[in-house]
Amino acid sequence: VSADDAGWQFDGKDSEGWKLGPRTANLRVADGKLQFDITGPDSWIISPQLDLTVTPQTKVVIRMSSEDGDAGQLYWQSVGPDGKPLPYSEERVVRGFPAASDGKVHEYHVLPTWEGKVREVRLDPPGDHGHVAIDSIRIQTVDIPLAEQLRCEFSAKEAEHWVHEGMRFLGVQGGVLNAEVDYTGRIGATLKGMGLTQSNEEGSGIIRPNLRIDANTQTNIAVRMSVSEGTLASVRWYSDLDSNSHASWQDFFIKPDGRFHTYNVDLRQHPTWKSTIRRLELIVNSPPGAAIGLDYVRTGDTPDGPPLLGIGYLSTERVLYGEGERATVRCLVRNDGGARVKDIRAIIQVPGREGEYEQITEVPPLSPGQACEVQWALKTEGSLAAVLGGRAVYEDGPYPTAVCRLIVTGPRDGSSSVGNDRVRLVFTKNSYGFGPAFLEMKRGVLWECCGVLPSLGEVVYRSNKGGAFQKMIFGEGSKGAFKCAFKDVDGVAWSAKATFTPDKKGPWIKAEYTISANANRELIAFRGPMLYAGEGAFGAEKDAAIFPGLEWLVEGEHSSNWLDATPPRSNRWAPDPYRVTIPLMAVLADRKLVGLMWNALDRWDEQSWCVTPHFLSPNWHAAQSNHLMSLFVPSIPQWVVENSIFATRSYALRKDKVLKITCYLFAQEADDVLQAAKNWFEVFGVPELPKKPRSHEAELDLCMDYFNSRWDGKEKCWRNWREQKIGPSGFLDLYVSYLDCAQDTPLARKARDIVETIMAIYKQSPQRPFGLATTQRCWPMWSARPALSRSACFAPS
């Protein structure tokens, strides 16, 4: 039977063979819809037995309304080489198609990565509760020709075989595919309950199956489109090396101005862009109602579109310079566009001192994908603390800009220090006041530098005219207490404080940073500590570095590498704070342990918690010989996109509202980088455990209840749910526990009976397909395994 023959309209009075799964109830057909209620998480319904032949171009069209959640799932049961049905598996699933929860009927187009025979389909509706009504389900194959290269120009007034998911196609006009976001949801699993909502695993998009793209020769995807809302998009793909349910993807930023822009996604270095690409998806993270215009999608070996200059980095070799030293400023200019560009000039200047610190350099012509580093040598005369601005200019297009800090410190004979007999901060003073500081530890009788702090903080705000301005904070004071007052470009008065209090015994110093303004302001970022570990000491070298939950680096490794995850999962320089398991960052080199730690539950504006960490080891973003550890607000994800260090949605700083960042800076002699974790627990203590929902005995009883209820004595099997048979697998630890059982209790006797039954069947089977090492799993039993081995009835003899 072909897929075109499968469909359910629910026009009669019965369910047409569809059955309830777990946590669903009240199945009925009314008003031409299959209706039921969801009573808990992970619920589903099952289709009748099928005999379908499907291809990667076979889609499932579901017209459905629901009241909760934002993503559904679709599983299917395939047929193995022996002709027997294969069990449901995470390898045969559309993990999350976007869905709406407004109670209205929407049409969902789900395109599984399936092929061959299908015996059954399982639909997991969105949400954990509420009412679901299904108007119809159709399984149909669409005619999508094989393509070995994409050149989708939308010139024939058609969608060129793209299938929409969460979008509504509005037609093709003037060579542009126009669409509107209908609904959004999770394109894959996310941890939304933990606040991880900025991942571009959420969104809606379009899909092009039936591809045979050579990933070795076609390494660039060019997308020209317009977007009215949203700042993030991604391309996702499946290669012939991927499983059917696991895609790879690469994020890219988009401009929500309603204008057409060309975005080139360079995949030359992506570790999973390999072999043959068989399916491609374009996902946009835009809210419902957002307008999308797609001019073209192209694959090739070079970027596409007009020339587009970009700046890879603008940086100095170091963070701090002494008066009279020569500072080398480096700027990487690159051509991210699709055409050669010439007559390029790179310019740097210090705002307000253009005549003194402005330099212009000619850049040679750049072909698509090429880059060139430009350098300037600046002699630092007198005190200077400025945000150095750089830009690349060419005749025919917009020019990119970048900024970096250029700070010249004063002599140490005018310094102020704070610390104890193990660690200290030495602040130098210049004409702009105190700010730059050297973090030092005592080794023997000598004080040794471990890193530097360039200022007393930094604020980035939006002016009344919409421009963004960056201000480093310096101040006056002594004994570790400094104040700063300044006016911004709109005449608004700001007040900042920074206090540093050494511990009586420990090698750490408590740092508190505050900021406020006497009028409402749009805040883009307020940075407290900016610790450049290794500057003035071991530089970019390290023996180890940790950022718990995200990084454990050893010598020669850099942060956000691809060893444990591929892009964009590998990007961890400004992660969602919920990903951090112990709030600290530390680097160890030459037995110097340097870092900072904080309490994630501190409320930085009396309401919001979780300051955002920024970690680069070494500081490869700025191409500097140090390691950056910093904290800033506002937080991800409400105001800041993950792995960005500026707010994409400005924080509304109200008049006289005080923001506060508190942390601890530490520097000490150590042999093990894990000493940093010991520091954290010594300062903050061991967090209290949440109140137990039940006693230990009741917890074991709950686990054992699965053991009692999942064994079907009549059928001699385990069950995940009432329609599925697993086994009869005995599980190795259950068998070992049985052998060790010393107590004669009703539960122990029942366990012995089950194990003996399983082993009898196991011994009689010539192939022994369901032994102790079976790969088929009864998930409730799998979850209960620790209780089976440790409960009283299985006490070892």
N, C-alpha and C positions, 0 to 999 in steps of 0.2 A: 504494500500500500504506500503510495507516495504521501508526502507531507500535505499536499493540497487537499487530501480527503479527510483530514482530521479537523474537527471543529465542533464546538458546543455553543448553542444559542440559548439554551435554557428557556425555551418557549412553552414547554409542557409543564407537568406537575412534578416530575422527578429530577434527580440530580444528574441524570445521564451518566451514571457510573462513578461520579466523583465521590470520594469518601473523606471523612474527617480524620485528621491526624491528632497528635497530642495538643492539649491546651486550645482546643477549638470545641464549640458546642452549638447546638440549635441549628443544625443544617436543615435548610428548607429552600424551596423554590417559590418565589412570590414576585409578582409584577415583572415577570420575564427575566428574573435575575436569580442566580445562585447566591443565597445569603447565609451567613453564619457569624458567630461572635468569637472574638479572640479572648481567651481567659488567662493568658500568661505569655512569657517570652518564648521564642523559638517554636512557634506554632506552624502547622502546615496542613495542606489538603493534598490528596493523592488522586491522580487521574485513573480512569479504567485502564485495563490492559490494552496495550497498543501493539501494532505491527507496522511501524513507520520506517521508511528509509529517508534519512535526512542528509543534508550537505552543509558546509559552512555558510551557505546562502539561505538556509532555512531559518525563518524567524518565527517567534511566537508573539501574536498580537493579543493583548489582554485589555478589555474594557472593564474598568473596575473603579469602585470608590472605596475609600478607607478613612478612618478617623484618627489614626495615630501613626507615628514613625515617618521616615522619609526615604526608605529603601526596602525593596522586596528582593527575594532570591528565587532562583529557578534551578532545581536539580533535575537530572534525568538519569534513567537506568538504561545503560547500553547492553549490548550482547557481546559476550566474549568469543574467542576463537572456537570454543567447543559448543557454541550455540546456546549456552546458558546465560541467563541474565546476570549482570554484574551488580553488586550492591551499590547503593548510593554512596558517593564519595566526594571529598573536597576537590577531586580532580575533574569532576563532572558537575560543574555548577557555574551559573552566572552569579557572582558573589553579591552584587547589590545593584539592581537597576533603580534609578531615581524614581520616586513616587511621591504623590501629594497626599496630604492628610486633611483635606478640607471637606470631606464628605461628598464631593462631587465626582461624577464619572469622568475618568481620564482614559485615554487610549495609550497604552504602553507597548512599544516595539522592542522586544527583547531578542537579541541575536546571539545565541549560544555558540561556543566553539566546538560544535559536535559534528559527527560524521558517522554514517553507517546505520545500523539498526537501533531503534529505540523502543523499549518495551513499556516504559512508564515515565510519567512526568510528575514532579512534586513542586507545588507552588507554596513558598513561604511568604505570606502577605506581610506588609510592613507593620511595625508597631508591636506593642505588648498587650494592647487591650482595644476595645472598641468593636464597632460593627463593620463588616465587609460585605459588599454586594458586587457580584461579578455579572456583568451584562453578557459577555461572550468571551470565548477563548478560541483563537484560530491558529493553526500551525500551517504555515505556507512557505513555499520556496519561491524566492524572487530570482529573476534572471540577471545575474551579475557576471559579466565576462571576466576572464582572467586578465590581470594587468601586471606587467613586469616593471613598469615605471608609471608614476602618477603625473599626469599633466591635465589636471582638472581645471578648466577655464570657464565652465558654466556658460558657454556661448550658444548652446543648443536649446536653451530654455528648459533645461531639466536638471535634476540633482546629480546627474552623472554617477548613479548607482551608490550614492551614500545613503545610509539608513540612519534616521534620527533617533535619538534616545533622550527624552526629556525636552526636546525642542519641537516646535511646530513650524514646518516649512510654509513660507508665505509665497513661494514662487520665485522664478528667475526672471530678472529684468535688467537689461543692459549689461549682460554678462556677469551679474552678481546674484548669488543665491541668498535670498533674504529669509531670515528665520527669527523666531521669537522664543525666548526661554519660557516653556510652559510650566515646568516644575523642576525642582532640583532635589538631589539626594546624594547618598553615599555611592560613589563609583568604587566600590571596594570597602573593606572594613576600616572603620575609624573608631577612635575612642571619644566619641562626642560627649559622653557623660563626664569625662575628665577635662573637658575644655579644649580638646584638640580639634578645633573647628576650622582652622585656617588651611589645613592640608587640602591640596587640590584633588584628593580622592573624592571630594564633593563637587558636584556640578552636573552639567548636562552637555550633550555633545552629539557628534555624528560619527558613524562607523563605516569603514570601507573594507569589506572582507574580500576573499578570493584574490589575494595578491601573491606575487612571486618576485619580490624585490631583493636584489643582491645587496646585502648590507655592506659588503666590502667595497663596492664601487659607488653606491648611492648613500652618501654620508650626511646629506643636508636635506632638511625638510623646510621648504619656504611656504609660508602662509601669509596671504595678504587679506586682511579683514578689518572690519570696523566693529566696535563694541561700544554700546552706550553706557554700560555699567560693569563693574568688576575690574580687577587689576591682575588676575592670574589666570593662566591657561596652561594646558599641557598636551603633549602628544603621547599616546600610549600605543604599544605594539605587542604583537605576539610573533615570535619567530618559530621555526621548526625545532628549536632547541627548548622551547618553553612548554610547560604543561598547559592543558587547556584552560585552566582557571587562574593562572598567574601571569599577569602582564607586567611589562616594564614601562617606565615612563620618564619623561623629562619635562620639567616645568619651565615656563618662560613668562615674563611679565608683559602685560598688555596695557594700552592706553585707553581709558574709558571716555574718550572725547567724541565718539560718533564719527570720527574720520578714519580713512583707510590708512593703514600702516603695514609695512612688510616686516614680518618676523622670520628670521632665519634661525632654525634650531640645528646647531652643529652637533652631530653625534659621532664624530670621529673618535673621540676618546671615551665614549660611553661603553662600559664593559659588557653590556648585554645587547648592544646593537651588533649582532653577529649573524652569520649564516644567511638564511633566507627569511625575509619578513613576509608573513602570510596574512596579516590583518593590521590595520592602522585605525586609530581613533583620535579625534580632536575634541578635547574637553575644555569648556570655559566655565570658570567659577563666577557666574553672574546670577543675580536674583531673578525670580519669575518676572516676566514682562520686559526684560532687557532685550534690546534689538541687536541682532547679529547680521552683518553683511559679509559674505565670503566671496572674494574676487577670484582667488585661485589657491590651489594646493599643488605643490610641485615637489618631486624628489629629484636629487641630482648629486653631483660631486662637488659643486661650488655654491656659495650663497647666491641669492637671486635678488632682483629688484634694483633700485637705484643705489648709489654709494651711500654709506652710512658710517660716519666716524664715531668711534667710541674711545673712552679712556679706560684702560685696564687698571692703572693705578697712578696716583700722584703722591709721592712720598719723599721724605728725607731719609738719609741712611740711619739716623738715630732720632730719638724723641727730643733730647736735650743737648744743647750746645753751650760751650763756654764763650765768653765775650772774646771776639777776635778770631774765632775758629772759622774755617771755611765749611759751609754746609753744602753738600751736594744734593740737589733736588732732581728727582727722576720722574719722568712721565712716559707711560706706555700708550702710544697712540695706535689705534688699530682700525682697520676697515671691515666693519661687520656687514657691509652691503654687498650688492651683486655686480657692481661696476667699478672700474678703476677711478681713483680720485687723485687729483694733482693740485698744485698750488696750495699746500697745507702749511699753516703756521701754528706753532704751539706757543702759548703765551702764559707766563706766570706773573703774578703781582700780589702785593700786600695792599688790601683795601685801605685807602687813605694815605698810602705812601708809595703811589704808583711810580713817581719819578725816581724814587730811591731804590725800589726793589722790583721794578718791572723789567722783564727780559723777554725777547721774542726770538724764536729759532725756526728756520725753515725745515720742513719735514719732507723727505723724498716721496715721490708718488707711491701710492699703495694700491696693489691689486686686491681683489676680493680675498679676504682671509688673512692678509698680511698685516704685520704690526712692526712698529719701530719705536725704540726707546730714545727719548731725548733727555739730555742732562744739562743742568745749569750749576755753576759754582757761585755761591753767594758768600760774601765776607760779612760776618755778623759783627757790625760795629754798634756799640752801645747795647742797651737792653732792648729786647724785642720779644713780644709774645703776641702772635697773630695767627689768624687762620689764612693760610696761603691759598689763593685761588688760582686755578689753572683752567685753560680751555684750548680746544683745537678748532681752528677756523679754516673754512674753505669756501669758495665762492658760491657754489650752487646749493648749499643745504644748511640745515641747522647745525649748530656746533655744540658738542658736549662740554660739560664742565665738571670739575672735581675740586675738592679742597683737601688740605692737610694742615697739620699744626707745625708751626716753626717757632720754637721757644729758645731764647738765649737766657741762661741763668746768670745770676749775680755771683759775686765772690762768696766763698763759704765763711769768710771772716765776719760777714753780717748775717749769719744764719741763726736759726732758732731750732732747737731740737727738743724732742719729747720721746721718752722711752723708759726702759728699766735696764737692769744689768745684762739683759740677753738680746734685746731688740730695740731699735730706735728709728725714728724718722728725723731727718735733718732737712729743714726748710731753708731755702736760700731766698734772699730778698733782692729785688731790683726796683727800678723806678715804678713798675706796675704793682709792686707790693710782694707779699708772700704768695707762694703757689707751688712751684717745682719743689720736689722733695726726693731725697735718697733714702731708700729702705735698707737698713744695715743690720747685720747680726754680729754678735761678738764671738770670735773664735780665738780661744786662748786669751791673750791680752790685747788683741787687735780687733778693730771694727772693720768689717768687710762689706762692701756694697753687694746687694742682692737684686736690686731693681730700682726703678724710678717711677714717680708719679708726676705728670706734667703740670697739673693745676689742682685747684680746690674743687673741681667739678666743671661741668659744662652744661649750657642750656641752649636748645634749638627751638625757636618759636616762629610763628607765622605773623607777619606784619598786617596792618589794616589793609594794605594794598595787595596782599596775597603772597608776597615773597617770603622765602625762608631765610632766617638769619641765625648764625651760629656764634655764640659768645662763650669764651673761656672765662673761668671765674678765678680771680686773684683777690687778695684782701690784706687787711692789716690785723695784727694781733700778736699774741705771744703765748708761750706755755701750752701750745697745742690748741688754742682757741682763736679762730679767725673769722672776721666779718667782711662782707663785701656789699656795696651799694652801687648801682649803676642805672642808667636810663637807656631804654632801647630806642630804635629808630622812630617810634611813635611817641616818644616822651614819657612812656610808662616807667615808673620807678620799680626796680626789682631789689630784693633783699635776699642775700645768701649767707649761710653760716656753715663752717666746717670745724668740728671739734674732734680731737684725737686724745684718747685716754689709754695709757698703757696698763696692762694687767700687773698685779702685784708680783706674780710669780711666772706666769706663762709667757712664752715668746710671741705674744700677739698684742696688738694695739686696736682698741675699739675706735671705729671711725663713724661719725654721724654727719650727714650732709643734708641741708634743708634749703628750700627755695620758695619764694612767694613774690607776688606782684601786687601793686596797689590798684590794678584795674584788671578786668577780664582779659585773658590771653588764650591764644590757641597754641598749646604746647606740642611740639613734635618729639622732643626728647629732653630728659634731664638726667645727666650722667653723674654718678657719684664717684666712686673710685675708678681710676684708670691705671691699673698696675702693669707696667712693662717689665716683667721679670727678666732677669738676665742682662739688661742694659747696664753697662758699666761693670759687668762681671763675666758671666759665662756665655753671653750672647744668645745665639739660636741653639746652642748645644743643650742636650738634656740626656739624663739617664732614664728618666721616666716622667710621666705626667698623668694626672687623673682628673676627670670631670665625671663623678660617679653617675652611673646610669647611661652614660654616653661614650666616654673615652677612657681607655687605659692604654696609654702610649708608652712605647719603649724607645730606645735609642734609634734614631734614623727615621722614625715614623712621624708623619704630620697629622694634625687633627683634621677631621672631616674627610678622611681618606676612604678608599673604596674597598678596603680589606674585608670589612664586615657587612657592608651594605652598598648598594648601587645608588646613583643619583635618582631622585632627589632625597632618598632616605639617608644618604650619607652626609648630607649637609647638616652640621650640628654646631655651627659657630654662634648662632643666637636661637637656641631651641625653645620650644614651649617649656616654661618652668616645670610643668607637670612631668616632664621626661627626666628631670634631675632627681636622683634618689637620695643623695646627701648633698645639701647645698654648699658645695665648696669647689674650688679650682686650685690646683697645685702643680708645681714643676719641681723636679729634683735634678740637680747637676752639681758635680764636684762636692757632694755631701752638703749642698745648700738646698734646703727645702723652703720654697717661697710660694705664697698663695694668699687667697682670701676666702672667707667663709661667712655665711649669713643665715638668718632664720627665715625660711620661706613663708612663714605665717605672719611675719611683720606686715602691718597695714601701712602702706606708704602714703595713703591719703585719708586715713582713718576708716576707710571702707574697703579698698582694694588691697589684695595681698599678692604675693609672688612678683618680686622684682625680676627683671629679665637679665640673665647672664649673657656675657659675650666672651667667647673663648677661642683663641687662635694660638696654636703651638706647633711650630714657630709662627710668627706673625706674617704669614704668607700673603695676606690681603694687601698689606702695605710694603711687602718685600723688605722688611726690616729684620735686623738681627736681634730679636727679642721675642718674648712670649706675652701676648696680651690677655689680661683678665680684667673684666669690667662689669659693672652693674648699672642698669638704667631703667627708667620708667618713661611712659606708661607700659603696661604689660601686654604680652601676647596672651590670648588672641584678640581681645576686644578692640585694641587700638593698633596693634602692630602685627604685620604678617610674619609668620615664623621665618627665621633667618634673614630678617631685616633689622636694622638698628635705628630706624626712624619710623615714627607713626605714619601709617597710611590713612588713618582717621584721627585727626587732631584731638588731643585731650583738652577738654574745656576747663582751663584753670581759672577758677573764680577769684574775684578780688579778695586779697588777703588770705587765701587758702594756702596752707603750708604743706608742701610735699617733703617727705623724709626718707632717706635711704640710710640704713644702718648695716655695718658689716665689721669684720675683724681682719686686719692685715697681719700676716705672720711670716717670720723668717727665722730659721733655726738650723743647726747642724743635725743631720739625720742620715741614716743609712737606707731607710725604706720610705718610699713615697706614701705608704699607708699610714705613716705617722700623722699625716694631715687629717685622716678620718678620726684618729684618736684625739687630735686637737678639737675637732668639732664636738665630739661627745663630752669632752672635758668642759667645754664652754657651755653647751646647751643641754647636756644631760641626755639620758635615754628617753625618747618620747614615750609617753604613757600609752599602753595598749588600749584599744577601744574596748568598751564593755562587751563581755561575751554575750552572744544572743541566747546561749543555752549552756548547760554544764558540760563537762567533758564526757560524762556518761551518756547524756542526752545526745551529744554530737555523734558518739559511736552508735547509739541506737538508730539515729537518723541514717547514718551510712549503711548500717546493717539492714535497714528496711529495704534499701535497693536490692540487697542480696536476697532478702525474703521474697520480694515481689517480682524480680526479673527472671527467675527460673520457672520455666514451664514444664512441670513434671510429666504432663501427658505427652507433649511433643518432644521432650528431652532436649531443650534448647534454651538459650537466653533470648531476651527480647529487648531491643531499644524502645519499641512501642508495639502495640498489639498486632500490627500487620507484618512485622519483620521478625525473621528467625536468624539467630546468630549462634553458631557453634555446632555441637556442644563443646565449646572451649572451656578448659578448666582454669586457665591462667596459672602461670608457674607459681606465683606467690601464694595463691589459694592452696595449691597442692602442697607446697612446703609447709604452710601453716597447718594443714591437715596432718602432715606427718609429725609435726611438733606438738600437736594438740594433746594436752594432759588432762583437761577437765571434761567431765561427763555431764554436759548441760544439754538442754533441748536444742539450742542453736548449734552446738558442736556436733550433736548426733545428726542433725539435718545436713550440716556441711559434709560430714563423712558420707552420708547417703548420696549426696549430689556428686561428690568427687568419685566415689566408687562407680556410680552410674556412668559418668563421663569416661573414666578409664576403661570400663568394660567395652563401651562403644568404640573407644579409641583403639583398643587392642584388636577388635574384630574387623576393623576397616583395613583392607589391604593397602590402600594408598595413604591411610591415616591423614585425611585432609583437614581434620579439625582437631589437631593435637594441642598440646600446651603452648606451642609457639605459633598458633594461628594468627594471621594478620587481620582477621575479622574481629571487630571490637564491639562489645556492648558498652556504650559510653557510660551509663550510670554505674555499671560494675567497675569500669575503669576508674571512675572517680572515687569509688569506695575502697579501692585496693589498700590504701594505708590503714584504714580502719580494720580491714580483714586481718592484716598481719599483726596489728598491735592491740586488738581488743582482748578482753579478759578471757573469752572463750577459746582463744588461740594462744594462750600463754605457753611459752616454750617449756619443755620438760627439763 
